Amino acid sequence: MPILNYVSQTAQSVNVTYADMPAGAALVFHNETSGTDVPAQNGALAAGSGSADIAIPQLVAGQYRLRAQHGREYLAETVKFYI
């Protein structure tokens, strides 16, 4: 079962760790208020386990989660965080 964990963030990026990711998993920033998804610019994760700094794109301020997806299937998501 894939796992995606929020670790920390700066004004420019969100740091995550992940495990059991399939090849080709991509990340999106999910806006908790509007329900919209914005693809992460460098959001492709390597297969397996690791860590990554994900650049924060131009987003409306608010509450977000990072979600890992493969095609249209959601695999895992982080806890909520604020931008």
Secondary structure, 3 states (H helix, E strand, C coil): CCEEEEEEECCCEEEEEEEEECCCCEEEEEECCCCCEEEEEEEECCCEEEEEEEECCCCCCCEEEEEEEECCEEEEECCCEEC
